[in-house]
Amino acid sequence: MALWNTKRPQHNSIDLADASARMTKAALALRLTAVKARHATADARRFTDRVESQIVNQQGAA
């Protein structure tokens, strides 16, 4: 029983370190996803503005 008690905290600390590394990796992935979404939103906004200005120019020319 004493052997099990001495090994258990070591396993727990490895599990905690692994969980911490996984959480850090997940947080970085989430941040990257947020940045990509922000860029995609900006691209979509620029595209919409460009299309709207083309429509206005075509209506003005007609």
All heavy atoms as a GROMACS GRO file, in nm:
protein
  477
    1MET      N    1   0.082  -0.120   0.000
    1MET     CA    2   0.000   0.000   0.000
    1MET      C    3   0.086   0.127   0.000
    1MET      O    4   0.055   0.222  -0.067
    1MET     CB    5  -0.093  -0.003   0.122
    1MET     CG    6  -0.194   0.109   0.121
    1MET     SD    7  -0.318   0.078  -0.005
    1MET     CE    8  -0.450   0.173   0.060
    2ALA      N    9   0.196   0.123   0.071
    2ALA     CA   10   0.282   0.240   0.077
    2ALA      C   11   0.343   0.270  -0.061
    2ALA      O   12   0.357   0.385  -0.098
    2ALA     CB   13   0.393   0.220   0.180
    3LEU      N   14   0.376   0.166  -0.136
    3LEU     CA   15   0.432   0.185  -0.269
    3LEU      C   16   0.331   0.256  -0.360
    3LEU      O   17   0.364   0.346  -0.435
    3LEU     CB   18   0.473   0.050  -0.328
    3LEU     CG   19   0.539   0.054  -0.466
    3LEU    CD1   20   0.668   0.137  -0.459
    3LEU    CD2   21   0.570  -0.086  -0.515
    4TRP      N   22   0.206   0.213  -0.353
    4TRP     CA   23   0.101   0.275  -0.434
    4TRP      C   24   0.086   0.423  -0.399
    4TRP      O   25   0.074   0.507  -0.486
    4TRP     CB   26  -0.031   0.200  -0.412
    4TRP     CG   27  -0.142   0.254  -0.496
    4TRP    CD1   28  -0.168   0.222  -0.626
    4TRP    CD2   29  -0.238   0.352  -0.460
    4TRP    NE1   30  -0.276   0.293  -0.671
    4TRP    CE2   31  -0.321   0.374  -0.571
    4TRP    CE3   32  -0.264   0.423  -0.341
    4TRP    CZ2   33  -0.427   0.463  -0.570
    4TRP    CZ3   34  -0.370   0.512  -0.341
    4TRP    CH2   35  -0.450   0.532  -0.454
    5ASN      N   36   0.092   0.455  -0.270
    5ASN     CA   37   0.078   0.594  -0.226
    5ASN      C   38   0.194   0.681  -0.272
    5ASN      O   39   0.175   0.798  -0.299
    5ASN     CB   40   0.066   0.601  -0.073
    5ASN     CG   41  -0.073   0.558  -0.027
    5ASN    OD1   42  -0.167   0.561  -0.105
    5ASN    ND2   43  -0.083   0.517   0.098
    6THR      N   44   0.313   0.625  -0.282
    6THR     CA   45   0.428   0.706  -0.325
    6THR      C   46   0.424   0.729  -0.476
    6THR      O   47   0.468   0.832  -0.524
    6THR     CB   48   0.562   0.640  -0.286
    6THR    OG1   49   0.568   0.510  -0.344
    6THR    CG2   50   0.578   0.632  -0.136
    7LYS      N   51   0.372   0.634  -0.551
    7LYS     CA   52   0.368   0.650  -0.696
    7LYS      C   53   0.250   0.737  -0.741
    7LYS      O   54   0.257   0.803  -0.843
    7LYS     CB   55   0.358   0.515  -0.765
    7LYS     CG   56   0.487   0.438  -0.764
    7LYS     CD   57   0.477   0.315  -0.849
    7LYS     CE   58   0.611   0.244  -0.856
    7LYS     NZ   59   0.605   0.125  -0.939
    8ARG      N   60   0.145   0.737  -0.668
    8ARG     CA   61   0.024   0.806  -0.711
    8ARG      C   62   0.046   0.956  -0.736
    8ARG      O   63   0.005   1.005  -0.840
    8ARG     CB   64  -0.088   0.783  -0.607
    8ARG     CG   65  -0.219   0.837  -0.647
    8ARG     CD   66  -0.278   0.755  -0.760
    8ARG     NE   67  -0.407   0.810  -0.794
    8ARG     CZ   68  -0.474   0.777  -0.901
    8ARG    NH1   69  -0.425   0.690  -0.984
    8ARG    NH2   70  -0.591   0.830  -0.925
    9PRO      N   71   0.111   1.030  -0.647
    9PRO     CA   72   0.130   1.173  -0.676
    9PRO      C   73   0.212   1.197  -0.802
    9PRO      O   74   0.188   1.292  -0.874
    9PRO     CB   75   0.203   1.225  -0.553
    9PRO     CG   76   0.166   1.131  -0.444
    9PRO     CD   77   0.152   0.997  -0.513
   10GLN      N   78   0.307   1.108  -0.832
   10GLN     CA   79   0.386   1.124  -0.954
   10GLN      C   80   0.296   1.112  -1.076
   10GLN      O   81   0.305   1.190  -1.169
   10GLN     CB   82   0.497   1.020  -0.960
   10GLN     CG   83   0.604   1.040  -0.854
   10GLN     CD   84   0.702   0.925  -0.849
   10GLN    OE1   85   0.683   0.823  -0.916
   10GLN    NE2   86   0.806   0.941  -0.768
   11HIS      N   87   0.208   1.014  -1.076
   11HIS     CA   88   0.117   0.998  -1.188
   11HIS      C   89   0.024   1.118  -1.199
   11HIS      O   90  -0.005   1.166  -1.308
   11HIS     CB   91   0.036   0.869  -1.174
   11HIS     CG   92   0.118   0.746  -1.191
   11HIS    ND1   93   0.192   0.721  -1.304
   11HIS    CD2   94   0.137   0.640  -1.109
   11HIS    CE1   95   0.254   0.605  -1.291
   11HIS    NE2   96   0.224   0.554  -1.175
   12ASN      N   97  -0.021   1.167  -1.085
   12ASN     CA   98  -0.109   1.283  -1.086
   12ASN      C   99  -0.038   1.405  -1.143
   12ASN      O  100  -0.097   1.481  -1.219
   12ASN     CB  101  -0.160   1.316  -0.945
   12ASN     CG  102  -0.274   1.226  -0.905
   12ASN    OD1  103  -0.336   1.162  -0.990
   12ASN    ND2  104  -0.301   1.219  -0.777
   13SER      N  105   0.087   1.426  -1.106
   13SER     CA  106   0.159   1.543  -1.155
   13SER      C  107   0.183   1.533  -1.305
   13SER      O  108   0.176   1.632  -1.377
   13SER     CB  109   0.290   1.563  -1.079
   13SER     OG  110   0.377   1.454  -1.104
   14ILE      N  111   0.209   1.412  -1.355
   14ILE     CA  112   0.226   1.393  -1.499
   14ILE      C  113   0.093   1.422  -1.569
   14ILE      O  114   0.088   1.490  -1.670
   14ILE     CB  115   0.276   1.252  -1.531
   14ILE    CG1  116   0.421   1.237  -1.483
   14ILE    CG2  117   0.267   1.222  -1.680
   14ILE    CD1  118   0.473   1.095  -1.486
   15ASP      N  119  -0.016   1.372  -1.513
   15ASP     CA  120  -0.147   1.396  -1.571
   15ASP      C  121  -0.179   1.545  -1.572
   15ASP      O  122  -0.234   1.597  -1.669
   15ASP     CB  123  -0.256   1.320  -1.495
   15ASP     CG  124  -0.244   1.168  -1.514
   15ASP    OD1  125  -0.176   1.127  -1.608
   15ASP    OD2  126  -0.304   1.096  -1.433
   16LEU      N  127  -0.145   1.614  -1.464
   16LEU     CA  128  -0.171   1.758  -1.457
   16LEU      C  129  -0.086   1.834  -1.558
   16LEU      O  130  -0.136   1.927  -1.623
   16LEU     CB  131  -0.144   1.812  -1.316
   16LEU     CG  132  -0.247   1.773  -1.210
   16LEU    CD1  133  -0.200   1.821  -1.073
   16LEU    CD2  134  -0.383   1.831  -1.245
   17ALA      N  135   0.039   1.795  -1.573
   17ALA     CA  136   0.126   1.860  -1.671
   17ALA      C  137   0.073   1.836  -1.813
   17ALA      O  138   0.070   1.927  -1.895
   17ALA     CB  139   0.268   1.809  -1.658
   18ASP      N  140   0.029   1.714  -1.839
   18ASP     CA  141  -0.027   1.682  -1.970
   18ASP      C  142  -0.155   1.760  -1.995
   18ASP      O  143  -0.175   1.817  -2.102
   18ASP     CB  144  -0.054   1.531  -1.979
   18ASP     CG  145  -0.104   1.489  -2.115
   18ASP    OD1  146  -0.041   1.528  -2.216
   18ASP    OD2  147  -0.207   1.419  -2.122
   19ALA      N  148  -0.240   1.768  -1.895
   19ALA     CA  149  -0.365   1.843  -1.908
   19ALA      C  150  -0.337   1.991  -1.930
   19ALA      O  151  -0.402   2.056  -2.012
   19ALA     CB  152  -0.451   1.823  -1.785
   20SER      N  153  -0.238   2.043  -1.860
   20SER     CA  154  -0.202   2.183  -1.876
   20SER      C  155  -0.150   2.210  -2.017
   20SER      O  156  -0.187   2.310  -2.080
   20SER     CB  157  -0.096   2.220  -1.773
   20SER     OG  158  -0.054   2.354  -1.792
   21ALA      N  159  -0.067   2.121  -2.068
   21ALA     CA  160  -0.014   2.136  -2.204
   21ALA      C  161  -0.127   2.129  -2.306
   21ALA      O  162  -0.131   2.207  -2.402
   21ALA     CB  163   0.090   2.028  -2.232
   22ARG      N  164  -0.221   2.037  -2.284
   22ARG     CA  165  -0.334   2.025  -2.377
   22ARG      C  166  -0.421   2.151  -2.373
   22ARG      O  167  -0.469   2.196  -2.477
   22ARG     CB  168  -0.419   1.903  -2.342
   22ARG     CG  169  -0.353   1.773  -2.378
   22ARG     CD  170  -0.436   1.656  -2.326
   22ARG     NE  171  -0.368   1.530  -2.344
   22ARG     CZ  172  -0.408   1.438  -2.431
   22ARG    NH1  173  -0.512   1.459  -2.506
   22ARG    NH2  174  -0.340   1.326  -2.442
   23MET      N  175  -0.442   2.205  -2.255
   23MET     CA  176  -0.523   2.327  -2.243
   23MET      C  177  -0.454   2.445  -2.310
   23MET      O  178  -0.519   2.526  -2.376
   23MET     CB  179  -0.552   2.358  -2.095
   23MET     CG  180  -0.652   2.264  -2.033
   23MET     SD  181  -0.684   2.300  -1.861
   23MET     CE  182  -0.762   2.459  -1.874
   24THR      N  183  -0.323   2.454  -2.294
   24THR     CA  184  -0.248   2.561  -2.359
   24THR      C  185  -0.259   2.548  -2.511
   24THR      O  186  -0.284   2.646  -2.581
   24THR     CB  187  -0.100   2.557  -2.317
   24THR    OG1  188  -0.094   2.574  -2.175
   24THR    CG2  189  -0.020   2.667  -2.384
   25LYS      N  190  -0.244   2.426  -2.560
   25LYS     CA  191  -0.255   2.402  -2.704
   25LYS      C  192  -0.395   2.438  -2.753
   25LYS      O  193  -0.411   2.500  -2.858
   25LYS     CB  194  -0.223   2.256  -2.734
   25LYS     CG  195  -0.219   2.223  -2.880
   25LYS     CD  196  -0.178   2.078  -2.902
   25LYS     CE  197  -0.178   2.043  -3.048
   25LYS     NZ  198  -0.143   1.904  -3.071
   26ALA      N  199  -0.496   2.399  -2.679
   26ALA     CA  200  -0.634   2.429  -2.717
   26ALA      C  201  -0.660   2.580  -2.715
   26ALA      O  202  -0.728   2.633  -2.803
   26ALA     CB  203  -0.731   2.358  -2.623
   27ALA      N  204  -0.605   2.649  -2.616
   27ALA     CA  205  -0.623   2.794  -2.608
   27ALA      C  206  -0.558   2.863  -2.727
   27ALA      O  207  -0.614   2.958  -2.783
   27ALA     CB  208  -0.566   2.846  -2.476
   28LEU      N  209  -0.440   2.817  -2.764
   28LEU     CA  210  -0.372   2.876  -2.880
   28LEU      C  211  -0.450   2.848  -3.009
   28LEU      O  212  -0.463   2.936  -3.095
   28LEU     CB  213  -0.230   2.822  -2.892
   28LEU     CG  214  -0.133   2.870  -2.784
   28LEU    CD1  215   0.001   2.797  -2.796
   28LEU    CD2  216  -0.112   3.020  -2.793
   29ALA      N  217  -0.504   2.728  -3.021
   29ALA     CA  218  -0.584   2.694  -3.139
   29ALA      C  219  -0.709   2.780  -3.146
   29ALA      O  220  -0.748   2.828  -3.253
   29ALA     CB  221  -0.620   2.546  -3.137
   30LEU      N  222  -0.771   2.802  -3.031
   30LEU     CA  223  -0.891   2.887  -3.026
   30LEU      C  224  -0.857   3.030  -3.063
   30LEU      O  225  -0.931   3.095  -3.138
   30LEU     CB  226  -0.953   2.881  -2.887
   30LEU     CG  227  -1.083   2.958  -2.868
   30LEU    CD1  228  -1.190   2.905  -2.962
   30LEU    CD2  229  -1.129   2.947  -2.724
   31ARG      N  230  -0.745   3.079  -3.015
   31ARG     CA  231  -0.703   3.216  -3.048
   31ARG      C  232  -0.675   3.229  -3.198
   31ARG      O  233  -0.714   3.327  -3.261
   31ARG     CB  234  -0.579   3.253  -2.968
   31ARG     CG  235  -0.528   3.393  -2.994
   31ARG     CD  236  -0.436   3.440  -2.883
   31ARG     NE  237  -0.373   3.565  -2.913
   31ARG     CZ  238  -0.434   3.683  -2.905
   31ARG    NH1  239  -0.559   3.688  -2.868
   31ARG    NH2  240  -0.370   3.795  -2.933
   32LEU      N  241  -0.610   3.128  -3.256
   32LEU     CA  242  -0.583   3.129  -3.399
   32LEU      C  243  -0.714   3.128  -3.478
   32LEU      O  244  -0.729   3.201  -3.577
   32LEU     CB  245  -0.497   3.009  -3.438
   32LEU     CG  246  -0.461   2.996  -3.585
   32LEU    CD1  247  -0.381   3.118  -3.632
   32LEU    CD2  248  -0.382   2.870  -3.610
   33THR      N  249  -0.810   3.049  -3.433
   33THR     CA  250  -0.940   3.045  -3.498
   33THR      C  251  -1.009   3.181  -3.491
   33THR      O  252  -1.068   3.226  -3.589
   33THR     CB  253  -1.030   2.937  -3.433
   33THR    OG1  254  -0.963   2.811  -3.444
   33THR    CG2  255  -1.164   2.930  -3.499
   34ALA      N  256  -0.998   3.248  -3.378
   34ALA     CA  257  -1.059   3.380  -3.363
   34ALA      C  258  -0.994   3.481  -3.457
   34ALA      O  259  -1.062   3.564  -3.518
   34ALA     CB  260  -1.048   3.426  -3.217
   35VAL      N  261  -0.862   3.474  -3.470
   35VAL     CA  262  -0.791   3.565  -3.560
   35VAL      C  263  -0.832   3.539  -3.704
   35VAL      O  264  -0.859   3.632  -3.780
   35VAL     CB  265  -0.638   3.550  -3.542
   35VAL    CG1  266  -0.562   3.622  -3.653
   35VAL    CG2  267  -0.595   3.603  -3.406
   36LYS      N  268  -0.842   3.411  -3.741
   36LYS     CA  269  -0.884   3.377  -3.878
   36LYS      C  270  -1.026   3.426  -3.904
   36LYS      O  271  -1.056   3.476  -4.012
   36LYS     CB  272  -0.877   3.225  -3.900
   36LYS     CG  273  -0.737   3.173  -3.914
   36LYS     CD  274  -0.738   3.023  -3.938
   36LYS     CE  275  -0.600   2.968  -3.955
   36LYS     NZ  276  -0.601   2.822  -3.976
   37ALA      N  277  -1.113   3.411  -3.806
   37ALA     CA  278  -1.252   3.458  -3.822
   37ALA      C  279  -1.256   3.609  -3.837
   37ALA      O  280  -1.332   3.662  -3.917
   37ALA     CB  281  -1.335   3.414  -3.701
   38ARG      N  282  -1.174   3.679  -3.762
   38ARG     CA  283  -1.169   3.825  -3.771
   38ARG      C  284  -1.121   3.867  -3.910
   38ARG      O  285  -1.176   3.960  -3.970
   38ARG     CB  286  -1.075   3.880  -3.663
   38ARG     CG  287  -1.099   4.025  -3.630
   38ARG     CD  288  -1.015   4.074  -3.513
   38ARG     NE  289  -1.026   3.990  -3.396
   38ARG     CZ  290  -0.923   3.935  -3.332
   38ARG    NH1  291  -0.800   3.956  -3.372
   38ARG    NH2  292  -0.943   3.859  -3.226
   39HIS      N  293  -1.020   3.799  -3.962
   39HIS     CA  294  -0.970   3.830  -4.096
   39HIS      C  295  -1.076   3.799  -4.202
   39HIS      O  296  -1.093   3.876  -4.297
   39HIS     CB  297  -0.843   3.751  -4.124
   39HIS     CG  298  -0.725   3.802  -4.048
   39HIS    ND1  299  -0.600   3.747  -4.060
   39HIS    CD2  300  -0.712   3.903  -3.958
   39HIS    CE1  301  -0.516   3.812  -3.980
   39HIS    NE2  302  -0.582   3.906  -3.917
   40ALA      N  303  -1.145   3.687  -4.187
   40ALA     CA  304  -1.249   3.650  -4.283
   40ALA      C  305  -1.362   3.753  -4.281
   40ALA      O  306  -1.416   3.789  -4.385
   40ALA     CB  307  -1.303   3.511  -4.251
   41THR      N  308  -1.396   3.802  -4.162
   41THR     CA  309  -1.501   3.903  -4.151
   41THR      C  310  -1.457   4.032  -4.220
   41THR      O  311  -1.536   4.094  -4.292
   41THR     CB  312  -1.532   3.931  -4.002
   41THR    OG1  313  -1.572   3.809  -3.941
   41THR    CG2  314  -1.642   4.033  -3.987
   42ALA      N  315  -1.333   4.072  -4.201
   42ALA     CA  316  -1.281   4.193  -4.266
   42ALA      C  317  -1.279   4.175  -4.417
   42ALA      O  318  -1.316   4.267  -4.492
   42ALA     CB  319  -1.142   4.225  -4.213
   43ASP      N  320  -1.239   4.058  -4.465
   43ASP     CA  321  -1.238   4.030  -4.609
   43ASP      C  322  -1.380   4.038  -4.666
   43ASP      O  323  -1.403   4.096  -4.772
   43ASP     CB  324  -1.180   3.892  -4.639
   43ASP     CG  325  -1.030   3.885  -4.614
   43ASP    OD1  326  -0.966   3.992  -4.602
   43ASP    OD2  327  -0.977   3.772  -4.605
   44ALA      N  328  -1.475   3.980  -4.594
   44ALA     CA  329  -1.614   3.982  -4.639
   44ALA      C  330  -1.667   4.125  -4.642
   44ALA      O  331  -1.740   4.163  -4.735
   44ALA     CB  332  -1.700   3.895  -4.549
   45ARG      N  333  -1.630   4.204  -4.544
   45ARG     CA  334  -1.675   4.344  -4.540
   45ARG      C  335  -1.618   4.422  -4.658
   45ARG      O  336  -1.690   4.500  -4.722
   45ARG     CB  337  -1.634   4.407  -4.407
   45ARG     CG  338  -1.694   4.545  -4.384
   45ARG     CD  339  -1.666   4.595  -4.243
   45ARG     NE  340  -1.736   4.513  -4.145
   45ARG     CZ  341  -1.679   4.451  -4.043
   45ARG    NH1  342  -1.549   4.461  -4.024
   45ARG    NH2  343  -1.750   4.380  -3.959
   46ARG      N  344  -1.490   4.401  -4.688
   46ARG     CA  345  -1.429   4.468  -4.803
   46ARG      C  346  -1.496   4.426  -4.934
   46ARG      O  347  -1.522   4.509  -5.020
   46ARG     CB  348  -1.278   4.440  -4.809
   46ARG     CG  349  -1.197   4.521  -4.711
   46ARG     CD  350  -1.047   4.511  -4.739
   46ARG     NE  351  -0.996   4.376  -4.720
   46ARG     CZ  352  -0.954   4.329  -4.603
   46ARG    NH1  353  -0.954   4.406  -4.496
   46ARG    NH2  354  -0.909   4.206  -4.593
   47PHE      N  355  -1.526   4.297  -4.946
   47PHE     CA  356  -1.592   4.247  -5.066
   47PHE      C  357  -1.730   4.311  -5.081
   47PHE      O  358  -1.768   4.358  -5.189
   47PHE     CB  359  -1.604   4.095  -5.060
   47PHE     CG  360  -1.682   4.036  -5.174
   47PHE    CD1  361  -1.624   4.022  -5.298
   47PHE    CD2  362  -1.814   3.995  -5.156
   47PHE    CE1  363  -1.695   3.968  -5.404
   47PHE    CE2  364  -1.885   3.942  -5.262
   47PHE     CZ  365  -1.826   3.928  -5.386
   48THR      N  366  -1.805   4.314  -4.971
   48THR     CA  367  -1.939   4.374  -4.974
   48THR      C  368  -1.931   4.521  -5.012
   48THR      O  369  -2.011   4.569  -5.094
   48THR     CB  370  -2.007   4.359  -4.836
   48THR    OG1  371  -2.011   4.220  -4.802
   48THR    CG2  372  -2.147   4.414  -4.837
   49ASP      N  373  -1.838   4.593  -4.956
   49ASP     CA  374  -1.822   4.735  -4.989
   49ASP      C  375  -1.789   4.753  -5.137
   49ASP      O  376  -1.842   4.843  -5.203
   49ASP     CB  377  -1.711   4.799  -4.904
   49ASP     CG  378  -1.750   4.812  -4.757
   49ASP    OD1  379  -1.870   4.797  -4.726
   49ASP    OD2  380  -1.659   4.834  -4.675
   50ARG      N  381  -1.702   4.667  -5.190
   50ARG     CA  382  -1.663   4.677  -5.330
   50ARG      C  383  -1.783   4.649  -5.421
   50ARG      O  384  -1.807   4.722  -5.518
   50ARG     CB  385  -1.549   4.580  -5.361
   50ARG     CG  386  -1.492   4.597  -5.500
   50ARG     CD  387  -1.363   4.518  -5.522
   50ARG     NE  388  -1.384   4.375  -5.506
   50ARG     CZ  389  -1.322   4.297  -5.418
   50ARG    NH1  390  -1.231   4.349  -5.338
   50ARG    NH2  391  -1.347   4.169  -5.411
   51VAL      N  392  -1.860   4.546  -5.390
   51VAL     CA  393  -1.978   4.512  -5.471
   51VAL      C  394  -2.081   4.625  -5.464
   51VAL      O  395  -2.138   4.664  -5.566
   51VAL     CB  396  -2.039   4.378  -5.426
   51VAL    CG1  397  -2.174   4.355  -5.493
   51VAL    CG2  398  -1.944   4.264  -5.457
   52GLU      N  399  -2.104   4.678  -5.344
   52GLU     CA  400  -2.199   4.788  -5.330
   52GLU      C  401  -2.156   4.910  -5.412
   52GLU      O  402  -2.238   4.974  -5.476
   52GLU     CB  403  -2.216   4.827  -5.183
   52GLU     CG  404  -2.297   4.727  -5.103
   52GLU     CD  405  -2.305   4.762  -4.956
   52GLU    OE1  406  -2.231   4.852  -4.910
   52GLU    OE2  407  -2.386   4.699  -4.886
   53SER      N  408  -2.027   4.942  -5.411
   53SER     CA  409  -1.981   5.057  -5.487
   53SER      C  410  -1.993   5.032  -5.637
   53SER      O  411  -2.025   5.124  -5.714
   53SER     CB  412  -1.837   5.094  -5.450
   53SER     OG  413  -1.746   5.004  -5.505
   54GLN      N  414  -1.972   4.908  -5.680
   54GLN     CA  415  -1.991   4.875  -5.822
   54GLN      C  416  -2.136   4.891  -5.864
   54GLN      O  417  -2.167   4.943  -5.971
   54GLN     CB  418  -1.943   4.732  -5.852
   54GLN     CG  419  -1.793   4.717  -5.850
   54GLN     CD  420  -1.750   4.570  -5.866
   54GLN    OE1  421  -1.831   4.481  -5.870
   54GLN    NE2  422  -1.620   4.551  -5.878
   55ILE      N  423  -2.228   4.849  -5.776
   55ILE     CA  424  -2.372   4.863  -5.805
   55ILE      C  425  -2.408   5.011  -5.816
   55ILE      O  426  -2.479   5.053  -5.908
   55ILE     CB  427  -2.456   4.792  -5.698
   55ILE    CG1  428  -2.437   4.640  -5.709
   55ILE    CG2  429  -2.603   4.829  -5.711
   55ILE    CD1  430  -2.496   4.561  -5.594
   56VAL      N  431  -2.359   5.091  -5.722
   56VAL     CA  432  -2.387   5.234  -5.723
   56VAL      C  433  -2.330   5.297  -5.852
   56VAL      O  434  -2.398   5.378  -5.917
   56VAL     CB  435  -2.330   5.304  -5.598
   56VAL    CG1  436  -2.332   5.456  -5.611
   56VAL    CG2  437  -2.406   5.258  -5.475
   57ASN      N  438  -2.209   5.258  -5.890
   57ASN     CA  439  -2.147   5.312  -6.012
   57ASN      C  440  -2.228   5.272  -6.136
   57ASN      O  441  -2.245   5.354  -6.227
   57ASN     CB  442  -2.003   5.265  -6.025
   57ASN     CG  443  -1.913   5.329  -5.922
   57ASN    OD1  444  -1.947   5.432  -5.863
   57ASN    ND2  445  -1.799   5.267  -5.896
   58GLN      N  446  -2.275   5.148  -6.140
   58GLN     CA  447  -2.354   5.104  -6.255
   58GLN      C  448  -2.487   5.177  -6.262
   58GLN      O  449  -2.533   5.212  -6.369
   58GLN     CB  450  -2.378   4.951  -6.246
   58GLN     CG  451  -2.255   4.869  -6.275
   58GLN     CD  452  -2.275   4.720  -6.253
   58GLN    OE1  453  -2.382   4.678  -6.207
   58GLN    NE2  454  -2.174   4.641  -6.283
   59GLN      N  455  -2.548   5.202  -6.147
   59GLN     CA  456  -2.675   5.273  -6.145
   59GLN      C  457  -2.655   5.418  -6.187
   59GLN      O  458  -2.740   5.477  -6.254
   59GLN     CB  459  -2.740   5.266  -6.005
   59GLN     CG  460  -2.793   5.130  -5.971
   59GLN     CD  461  -2.843   5.121  -5.828
   59GLN    OE1  462  -2.815   5.207  -5.745
   59GLN    NE2  463  -2.916   5.013  -5.797
   60GLY      N  464  -2.541   5.474  -6.148
   60GLY     CA  465  -2.511   5.612  -6.186
   60GLY      C  466  -2.483   5.625  -6.336
   60GLY      O  467  -2.515   5.726  -6.397
   61ALA      N  468  -2.424   5.522  -6.394
   61ALA     CA  469  -2.392   5.525  -6.536
   61ALA      C  470  -2.515   5.500  -6.622
   61ALA      O  471  -2.520   5.539  -6.738
   61ALA     CB  472  -2.285   5.420  -6.568
   62ALA      N  473  -2.616   5.435  -6.567
   62ALA     CA  474  -2.735   5.400  -6.646
   62ALA      C  475  -2.831   5.514  -6.663
   62ALA      O  476  -2.830   5.621  -6.631
   62ALA     CB  477  -2.810   5.286  -6.579
   0.00000   0.00000   0.00000
